[in-house]
Amino acid sequence: MKKSLLTLSAVLAAGVSFSQIIISENFNGTTGTAIPATWTQVTSATDGGYKSGTNTGLSSSNFAVPSLDGSRIVGTNDDGCNCNKANERLISPVIDLSSATSAVLDVNVFFAGGTYQSITETAKIDISIDGGTTWTLLSNLTGVTTGWQDLSFSLASYLGNNNVKISFVYNDNGGWLFGFFVDNFVVRQPSPDDIKLTDVSLNRYSMTNTNNTLGLTVKNNGSNPITSITVDWNDGTSHSATMSCNIAAGATSTVNHSTAVNYATVIEESIDVTITQVNGNVDPNTSDNAYADKLINTLSALEDKSVVIEEGTGTWCGWCPRGAVAMDYMTTTYPNDFIGIAVHNGDPMTVTEYDNGANFSGFPGSNVDRALLDQSVSQSNFEAYYNSRKDLVVPAGVSVSTSGSGNNVSIQASATFRTVFAAANYRLGVIIVEDGVTGTSSGYNQTNYYANNANGVMGGFESLPSPVPAAQMVYNHVGRALLGGYDGQTGSVPTTITDGQTVSYTFNYTVPSTSNKANMHAVAVLIDQTTGEIINAAEGSLSGASIYEVETIGMEVYPNPASAVVNVKFEGKGGEYTIAVTDLAGRQVAFTSVANANGSQLVALPINGLSAGNYLITVANNGASYTQNLMIK
């Protein structure tokens, strides 16, 4: 956006008639932490209120401000200090609207609108026509955690005034929250027909002979409603069409091109998109009407996709039992295509490289395939993330195999591609994960805000104390090591890929003497270096077999929910079978065994005295096992 504004200013100087800039500020001229000299603020914050800087420089220790365009912004945050900021007001210079025939405010804001311990932050934009003596509300702002907002407001009601000021007001209401940030402040007099192309959507990967919709996110920067746009998408051949629409001045909308993107062969294609007409007229400002190099690859075959959720957690975090419960539920419910990894922070299980790479802003938090970042954590959240991504079309299948003896393990990660790439930018990596982790030091005590049912039922944690003593805790899904680094192994995938090609890389790992190899898995990941996204993944046991190749035991559990007795029905194949009930903290709370089980078996397991909540029930025999959720009422 800043480049577009600079181009716009240059064209204005040449006398071309489109949106006239009345005042603009992109904050790039500031140095240090000072806000521009023409801007003022009213602050009660002990840390000085609004500051200028890069997104990194202004991020608090608890929340990372997403980058807008890599340059400077102005904002106020908590800095981990809970400074009780109230009514932090950032005030613009005087804006003269005395001769303007129309006026619009464009601005980017980042405002998460977070709630912490029942305290919710607020933000708004005020306007004054007396130079800041009195203020009236222009707009309340809605928190959006997914990124920067691109906002526009009509200033038609304030035309004719020469002493206008605009202010941005942030109030954290005394909570420990996320802050408020501003960039690309522009007040302009719009031309009649002016459209901005802000984004283009298109499936990144598709099967051959499949229609793919090309969508345009557009903003009406003009003063007239937009009723039609003509758009050309070009892959070497022009596909131009005119689409009807209804976009009010200042509004943003999505318009789908009427010509689908469809290729009959396996191909890698780059598409350029250009808006050529607005309302049947040439847009006088063409500097923001084009989007170059939108990529699509078509595939020869579909590969199954696994969903990877990396959960930020720590034994010091009282809300983090919620993540442990959710991870166990997902692993049990979706064993074949869900992979959960607990990324620990600030406790004895922390892997610093992993913790830093995941960069969680709060705990518990989660990254889903490293595509959905800093997401909320709960059983229902995880299930929603999984459902939104499990059927995505991906360019490659991933597999993993392990070999070796003793504590020395070789892990081969492989990716089989179903498309072609002329300049692939992928890497293979491996994440080592361990279940059944215990410890004796106080660092393994789990802080538990669900103790004494203080915050509702949470998989049995509501019946445990706070902290839960280390002797009672078993930690699963623990991320133990990154082989190849957080972003994967450099050089593990070539740049030129052919359809059907399998790429493999072998990693070596020595199991520490403090870990249990039998409880450890290797997660092979294929990482897109352009986006950072985990494209696909596979999980295998360090004992040598894929964890999905282990024989399973079919069983029925009823009634479920149960109260006094639960019946377990399974088909025995000889030998001893064990039946165990564990709570979601990993403690075994009921157990029985069946000797010489051959043929149909029905076992009644007493569960008297167990607290109501969610449990896991497992039937096992000679390494084969099956686990199911059990609810006790």
C-alpha positions in Angstrom: 0.0 0.0 0.0 2.8 2.4 0.8 4.4 1.9 -2.7 1.0 2.6 -4.2 0.7 5.9 -2.3 4.1 7.1 -3.4 3.2 6.3 -7.0 -0.2 8.1 -6.5 1.5 11.2 -5.2 3.9 11.3 -8.1 1.0 11.0 -10.6 -0.9 13.7 -8.8 2.0 16.0 -9.2 1.8 15.4 -12.9 -1.9 16.6 -12.9 -3.8 13.4 -13.5 -7.4 13.5 -12.1 -8.0 10.7 -9.7 -8.2 10.6 -5.9 -6.6 13.7 -4.5 -4.6 13.3 -1.3 -5.5 15.8 1.3 -3.1 14.4 4.0 -1.2 11.2 4.4 1.2 9.6 6.9 2.8 6.2 6.6 5.2 6.7 9.6 8.3 5.7 7.6 9.9 9.1 8.2 10.1 8.5 12.0 13.3 7.5 13.8 13.7 5.8 17.1 10.4 5.5 18.9 9.1 9.0 18.5 5.8 9.6 16.7 5.8 12.2 13.9 6.3 15.7 15.1 3.0 16.8 13.6 1.1 14.2 15.6 0.3 14.4 19.3 -1.1 12.0 21.9 -2.8 12.0 25.3 -1.5 9.2 27.5 -1.6 8.0 31.1 0.6 5.0 30.4 3.8 4.7 32.4 5.7 3.4 29.4 5.1 6.5 27.2 2.0 5.5 25.3 2.2 5.5 21.5 5.6 4.8 19.9 6.8 4.3 16.3 8.8 1.4 15.1 8.7 -1.8 13.1 6.2 -4.5 14.0 8.9 -6.4 15.8 10.0 -3.4 17.8 6.4 -2.7 19.0 5.4 -6.3 19.7 5.0 -7.1 23.4 6.5 -10.1 25.0 3.1 -11.6 25.1 1.7 -10.8 21.6 3.4 -10.5 18.2 2.0 -7.8 15.9 1.8 -9.3 12.4 3.8 -7.5 9.7 1.8 -5.3 7.4 4.4 -4.4 4.8 7.7 -4.7 6.6 8.0 -1.0 7.4 7.3 1.3 10.3 4.0 1.7 12.2 2.8 3.5 15.3 1.2 1.8 18.2 0.8 1.1 21.9 1.1 -2.3 23.7 1.4 -3.8 27.1 5.1 -4.7 27.0 4.2 -7.4 29.6 3.8 -4.7 32.2 0.0 -4.4 32.6 0.3 -0.6 32.7 -3.4 0.1 33.1 -3.6 2.2 30.0 -6.8 4.1 29.7 -8.0 6.2 26.8 -4.7 6.3 25.0 -5.4 8.9 22.2 -3.2 9.3 19.1 -4.1 12.6 17.4 -3.6 13.6 13.7 -2.4 17.0 12.5 -5.1 19.5 11.4 -7.0 18.5 8.3 -8.4 21.2 6.0 -11.7 20.1 4.4 -12.9 23.6 3.7 -12.6 23.3 -0.1 -13.1 19.5 -0.5 -16.2 18.3 -2.4 -15.9 14.8 -0.9 -13.5 13.2 1.6 -12.7 9.6 2.7 -10.4 8.4 5.5 -8.4 5.2 4.7 -6.3 3.6 7.4 -4.8 0.3 8.4 -5.3 -0.8 12.1 -4.3 -3.9 14.0 -6.6 -4.4 17.0 -7.1 -7.9 18.3 -9.8 -6.9 20.8 -8.6 -9.5 23.3 -10.3 -10.6 26.5 -8.2 -11.8 29.5 -9.7 -12.9 32.8 -13.0 -11.3 31.8 -11.5 -7.9 30.9 -12.0 -6.8 27.3 -10.0 -4.1 25.5 -11.7 -1.5 23.3 -10.7 0.9 20.6 -12.4 3.6 18.5 -11.8 6.4 16.0 -13.0 9.9 17.0 -13.2 13.1 15.0 -13.1 16.8 16.0 -14.0 20.0 14.0 -12.5 22.4 16.6 -8.9 21.2 16.6 -9.3 18.6 19.3 -11.2 20.5 22.0 -14.2 18.3 21.6 -14.5 14.8 20.1 -17.4 12.8 18.5 -17.4 9.2 17.6 -16.5 8.3 14.0 -16.5 4.5 14.5 -16.1 1.9 17.2 -13.5 -0.8 16.1 -14.0 -4.5 16.2 -11.2 -6.7 17.2 -9.8 -9.0 14.5 -7.1 -11.5 15.5 -6.3 -12.7 12.0 -4.4 -9.6 10.9 -4.5 -5.9 9.9 -7.8 -4.3 8.9 -8.0 -2.1 5.9 -10.7 0.5 6.8 -12.4 3.4 5.0 -14.8 6.0 6.4 -16.7 8.8 4.7 -16.0 12.3 6.0 -18.8 13.9 4.0 -20.5 15.2 7.2 -17.3 17.3 8.0 -16.8 19.0 4.6 -16.4 22.8 4.9 -14.4 22.6 8.1 -10.7 23.7 8.2 -9.8 22.6 11.7 -10.5 18.8 11.6 -8.5 16.3 13.6 -8.9 12.5 13.8 -7.8 10.5 16.8 -7.4 6.8 17.6 -8.4 5.8 21.1 -7.3 2.6 22.8 -8.4 1.4 26.3 -7.1 -1.8 27.7 -9.5 -1.4 30.7 -6.8 -2.4 33.1 -6.3 -5.8 31.6 -3.1 -7.5 30.3 -4.0 -7.4 26.6 -2.7 -7.0 23.1 -2.4 -3.3 22.2 -3.4 -1.2 19.2 -1.5 -0.2 16.1 -2.0 2.2 13.2 -0.4 2.6 9.7 -1.1 4.2 6.3 -3.3 7.1 7.4 -4.7 8.8 4.3 -7.5 11.4 3.9 -8.4 11.8 0.2 -10.9 13.3 -2.1 -12.0 10.3 -4.3 -12.5 10.3 -8.1 -15.9 8.9 -9.3 -14.7 5.5 -10.5 -11.6 4.2 -8.7 -11.2 0.5 -7.7 -8.4 -1.2 -5.8 -7.5 -4.9 -6.2 -6.4 -6.0 -2.8 -6.1 -9.7 -3.2 -6.7 -12.7 -5.5 -7.8 -16.1 -4.3 -7.3 -19.3 -6.3 -6.8 -22.9 -5.2 -3.0 -23.4 -5.0 -3.3 -27.1 -6.0 -6.0 -28.8 -8.1 -6.7 -32.0 -9.9 -6.6 -31.9 -13.7 -9.8 -31.2 -15.5 -11.3 -29.4 -12.5 -12.9 -25.9 -12.5 -11.2 -23.5 -10.1 -12.8 -20.2 -9.2 -10.6 -17.1 -9.4 -11.9 -14.6 -6.8 -10.9 -10.9 -6.5 -11.1 -8.9 -3.3 -11.7 -5.3 -4.4 -12.3 -2.0 -2.6 -14.3 0.9 -4.1 -12.0 3.8 -3.6 -14.2 6.0 -5.8 -17.3 8.1 -5.0 -19.7 6.2 -7.3 -21.1 2.8 -6.6 -19.5 0.2 -8.7 -21.9 -1.9 -10.7 -19.6 -3.7 -13.1 -15.9 -4.5 -13.5 -14.0 -6.0 -16.4 -11.2 -8.3 -15.4 -8.6 -10.2 -17.5 -6.7 -13.2 -16.1 -3.8 -14.1 -18.3 -1.6 -17.2 -18.4 -0.2 -16.4 -21.8 -3.8 -16.4 -23.1 -6.2 -13.6 -22.3 -9.5 -14.5 -20.4 -11.4 -11.2 -20.2 -14.9 -10.9 -18.9 -17.2 -8.3 -17.4 -18.9 -9.1 -14.1 -21.9 -7.3 -12.5 -21.6 -6.3 -8.9 -22.9 -3.8 -6.4 -20.1 -2.2 -4.3 -20.8 1.0 -2.4 -18.3 3.8 -2.1 -15.6 2.8 0.5 -16.9 -0.8 0.7 -14.8 -4.0 0.1 -16.3 -7.0 -1.8 -15.4 -10.2 -3.5 -16.1 -10.7 -7.2 -15.6 -14.1 -8.9 -14.3 -14.2 -12.5 -16.9 -15.9 -14.7 -14.2 -18.0 -16.5 -12.9 -20.9 -14.4 -9.3 -21.8 -14.3 -9.0 -25.4 -15.6 -6.1 -27.4 -17.1 -6.4 -30.8 -18.7 -2.7 -31.8 -18.1 -0.3 -31.7 -15.1 1.1 -28.2 -15.2 2.6 -25.4 -13.1 1.1 -22.1 -14.2 1.5 -18.4 -13.2 -1.5 -16.1 -13.7 -1.6 -12.3 -13.9 -4.9 -10.6 -13.0 -5.8 -7.0 -14.2 -8.9 -4.9 -13.7 -9.2 -3.1 -17.1 -12.6 -1.2 -16.6 -14.8 0.1 -13.8 -18.5 0.8 -14.6 -17.5 0.6 -18.3 -14.8 3.3 -17.9 -11.1 3.2 -17.6 -10.0 3.5 -14.0 -7.9 6.7 -13.8 -5.7 5.1 -11.2 -4.3 1.9 -12.6 -1.4 1.6 -10.1 -3.5 -0.7 -7.8 -5.5 -2.7 -10.4 -3.1 -5.6 -11.0 -2.0 -8.7 -9.3 1.0 -10.7 -10.7 2.1 -14.3 -10.5 -0.8 -16.1 -8.9 0.3 -19.7 -8.9 -1.6 -22.9 -9.5 -0.3 -26.5 -10.0 -2.5 -29.3 -11.3 -2.0 -32.9 -10.0 -2.1 -36.4 -11.5 -3.4 -38.0 -8.3 -4.7 -37.2 -4.9 -2.7 -37.9 -1.8 -4.1 -38.3 1.7 -3.4 -35.3 4.0 -2.5 -35.4 7.7 -3.3 -32.3 9.8 -0.5 -31.2 12.2 -1.4 -29.2 15.3 1.5 -27.9 17.3 0.2 -26.8 20.7 2.1 -24.2 22.9 2.0 -25.4 26.5 3.9 -25.2 29.8 3.7 -26.7 33.2 3.5 -23.2 34.6 0.4 -22.5 32.5 -2.9 -23.0 34.5 -5.1 -23.1 31.3 -2.8 -25.6 29.5 -4.5 -28.7 30.8 -7.2 -27.8 28.2 -4.7 -28.4 25.5 -3.6 -31.8 26.9 -7.3 -32.9 27.0 -7.9 -31.7 23.4 -4.7 -33.4 22.1 -5.6 -36.7 23.7 -9.1 -36.5 22.3 -7.9 -35.8 18.8 -5.3 -38.5 18.8 -7.9 -41.1 19.9 -10.7 -39.9 17.6 -8.6 -39.3 14.5 -5.7 -41.7 14.8 -4.9 -41.9 11.1 -4.6 -38.3 9.9 -4.2 -36.1 13.0 -0.7 -35.5 14.4 -0.4 -33.5 17.6 2.8 -32.1 19.1 3.1 -30.3 22.4 5.7 -27.5 22.1 6.7 -26.7 25.7 7.7 -23.3 27.0 9.5 -22.4 30.2 9.6 -25.9 31.8 12.0 -28.9 31.8 10.5 -30.3 28.5 11.3 -27.1 26.6 13.2 -27.3 23.3 14.3 -23.7 22.8 14.6 -23.9 19.0 11.1 -25.3 18.8 9.6 -22.9 21.2 11.2 -19.9 19.4 10.2 -21.1 16.0 6.6 -21.7 16.9 6.5 -18.2 18.4 3.3 -18.5 20.3 1.9 -15.2 21.7 -0.1 -16.8 24.5 -0.5 -20.1 26.2 -2.1 -22.4 25.5 -1.9 -21.6 21.8 -1.7 -23.6 18.6 -0.4 -23.5 15.1 -2.3 -25.6 12.6 -0.1 -26.9 9.7 1.8 -23.6 10.4 -0.9 -22.1 8.1 -3.3 -21.0 10.9 -1.1 -19.3 13.5 -1.7 -18.4 17.1 -5.1 -20.2 17.2 -7.3 -20.8 20.3 -7.1 -24.2 22.1 -10.0 -26.5 23.0 -11.4 -29.8 21.9 -14.0 -28.1 19.7 -11.4 -25.7 18.2 -9.0 -28.5 17.3 -11.8 -30.5 15.7 -12.9 -27.5 13.6 -9.3 -26.8 12.5 -8.9 -30.5 11.5 -12.2 -30.6 9.6 -11.2 -27.4 7.7 -7.9 -28.8 6.5 -8.1 -32.6 6.3 -9.5 -32.6 2.7 -7.2 -30.0 1.2 -5.6 -30.9 -2.1 -1.8 -31.2 -1.5 1.0 -31.7 -4.0 2.7 -34.6 -2.3 2.3 -37.5 0.0 4.7 -38.0 2.9 6.0 -41.2 4.4 8.5 -42.1 7.1 10.5 -45.2 8.0 13.0 -45.9 10.8 15.8 -48.4 11.3 18.8 -48.9 13.6 19.7 -50.6 16.8 19.9 -49.5 20.4 19.6 -45.8 20.8 20.9 -45.0 17.3 18.1 -44.5 14.9 18.0 -43.6 11.2 14.9 -41.9 10.0 14.0 -41.7 6.3 11.5 -39.0 5.4 10.1 -39.2 1.9 7.8 -37.1 -0.3 6.1 -38.4 -3.5 5.1 -35.5 -5.7 2.0 -35.5 -8.0 2.8 -32.4 -10.0 5.7 -30.6 -11.6 7.8 -27.7 -10.3 10.4 -25.7 -12.1 11.6 -23.9 -9.0 10.3 -25.9 -6.0 10.9 -24.4 -2.6 10.3 -27.2 -0.1 12.2 -28.9 2.6 11.9 -32.2 4.5 12.3 -32.2 8.3 11.6 -34.5 11.2 10.2 -33.8 14.6 10.8 -36.3 17.4 7.8 -36.7 19.7 7.6 -38.7 23.0 4.6 -39.9 25.0 4.5 -41.0 28.7 7.0 -38.3 29.8 7.4 -38.0 33.6 9.7 -36.2 36.0 10.3 -35.7 39.7 11.4 -32.1 40.0 9.0 -29.3 40.8 9.2 -28.2 37.2 7.0 -31.1 36.3 4.2 -29.9 38.6 1.3 -28.8 36.4 -0.5 -25.6 37.3 -4.2 -26.2 37.1 -6.8 -23.5 36.9 -9.5 -26.2 36.7 -8.8 -27.5 40.2 -11.8 -27.9 42.4 -14.0 -27.5 39.4 -13.2 -23.8 39.4 -13.6 -23.5 35.6 -15.8 -26.4 34.7 -15.1 -30.0 33.7 -11.8 -30.6 32.0 -11.2 -34.3 31.4 -10.5 -35.1 35.1 -8.3 -32.1 35.8 -11.3 -30.5 37.7 -10.7 -33.3 40.3 -7.0 -32.7 40.6 -5.2 -30.1 42.8 -3.3 -27.0 41.6 -0.5 -27.6 41.0 -0.9 -31.3 40.1 2.2 -32.9 41.7 4.8 -34.3 39.3 4.2 -37.8 40.6 0.6 -37.6 39.3 1.4 -36.2 35.8 2.2 -38.0 32.6 2.9 -35.8 29.6 2.1 -37.0 26.1 2.9 -35.6 22.6 6.0 -33.9 23.8 8.2 -32.4 21.1 11.7 -33.6 21.9 13.9 -32.6 18.9 13.9 -30.9 15.5 16.0 -32.8 12.9 16.8 -30.4 10.1 15.7 -27.4 12.1 12.3 -25.7 12.5 12.1 -24.9 8.8 13.4 -28.3 7.6 16.7 -29.5 6.2 18.4 -27.3 3.6 18.9 -29.1 0.3 16.6 -32.0 1.2 14.2 -31.3 -1.8 15.5 -30.4 -5.3 14.2 -27.3 -7.1 13.1 -29.2 -10.2 10.4 -31.8 -9.6 8.7 -34.2 -12.0 5.3 -35.8 -11.6 5.6 -39.0 -9.7 9.0 -38.3 -8.3 9.9 -39.5 -4.8 12.4 -37.4 -2.8 13.9 -38.9 0.4 16.3 -37.6 3.0 17.8 -39.6 5.9 18.2 -38.1 9.4 20.1 -39.7 12.2 19.0 -39.4 15.9 20.4 -40.7 19.1 17.7 -41.4 21.7 18.8 -39.8 25.0 19.2 -42.2 28.0 16.5 -40.2 29.8 13.9 -41.0 27.1 11.9 -44.2 26.3 12.4 -45.2 22.7 9.3 -47.4 22.8 7.2 -44.2 23.4 8.8 -42.1 20.7 7.6 -41.2 17.2 9.2 -39.5 14.3 7.0 -37.0 12.5 8.2 -36.3 8.9 7.1 -33.0 7.5 7.2 -31.4 4.1 7.5 -27.6 4.6 6.7 -24.9 2.0 9.6 -22.4 2.4 7.6 -19.6 0.7 4.7 -19.7 3.2 6.2 -21.7 6.1 3.2 -24.1 5.9 3.5 -27.8 6.6 2.1 -29.2 3.4 1.8 -32.8 4.6 3.2 -35.1 7.3 3.5 -38.7 8.4 4.2 -40.3 11.8 6.2 -43.4 12.5 7.4 -45.2 15.6 11.1 -45.2 16.4 10.8 -49.0 16.8 10.7 -49.2 13.0 7.0 -49.4 11.9 4.6 -46.8 10.9 2.3 -46.3 13.9 -0.6 -46.9 11.5 0.8 -50.3 10.5 0.4 -51.8 14.0 -2.4 -54.3 14.2 -5.4 -53.0 16.0 -8.1 -54.7 18.1 -11.7 -54.1 17.3 -13.8 -53.5 20.4 -17.1 -52.3 21.6 -17.6 -50.3 24.8 -21.0 -49.9 26.4 -22.8 -48.3 28.0 -21.0 -45.1 27.2 -21.5 -42.9 29.2 -21.2 -45.4 32.0 -21.6 -45.2 35.8 -21.0 -48.3 37.8 -19.8 -50.9 35.2 -18.5 -50.6 31.7 -18.7 -53.6 29.3 -15.8 -54.3 26.9 -16.4 -56.6 24.0 -13.5 -57.7 21.8 -12.3 -60.6 19.6 -9.4 -62.3 21.2 -6.7 -64.1 19.2 -5.0 -66.0 22.0 -2.7 -64.9 24.8 -3.2 -62.4 27.6 -5.2 -59.2 27.0 -5.2 -56.2 29.3 -8.0 -53.6 29.7 -7.0 -50.3 31.3 -8.8 -47.0 32.0 -6.7 -43.9 32.2 -7.7 -40.3 33.0 -6.6 -37.6 30.6 -3.6 -36.8 32.9 -2.3 -40.2 32.0 -3.0 -42.0 35.3 -4.3 -45.5 35.2 -7.5 -45.6 37.3 -8.9 -49.1 36.5 -7.4 -52.3 35.2 -8.1 -55.9 34.5 -6.6 -58.7 32.4 -7.9 -61.7 30.5 -5.7 -64.8 30.2 -5.9 -67.1 27.2 -8.4 -64.9 25.4 -9.4 -66.6 22.2 -12.6 -65.8 20.4 -15.4 -63.4 21.4 -14.8 -61.9 24.8 -17.1 -59.8 27.1 -15.6 -58.3 30.2 -17.4 -56.2 32.8 -15.1 -53.7 34.3 -16.1 -52.0 37.6 -15.7 -48.3 37.6 -17.3 -47.4 41.0 -15.8 -44.5 42.7 -14.4 -42.8 39.6 -15.3 -39.1 39.2 -17.5 -38.0 36.3 -15.6 -36.9 33.3 -13.7 -38.1 30.2 -11.4 -41.1 30.2 -9.6 -43.4 27.8 -10.1 -47.1 27.7 -7.5 -49.4 26.0 -7.4 -53.1 25.2 -3.9 -54.4 24.4 -2.2 -57.6 23.5 1.4 -58.2 22.5 1.9 -54.7 21.1 -1.5 -54.5 19.4 -3.9 -52.1 21.0 -7.1 -50.1 20.6 -8.1 -47.0 22.5 -11.5 -45.4 22.8 -13.1 -42.5 24.6 -15.1 -43.3 27.7 -17.3 -40.9 29.5 -18.2 -41.6 33.2 -21.3 -39.9 34.6 
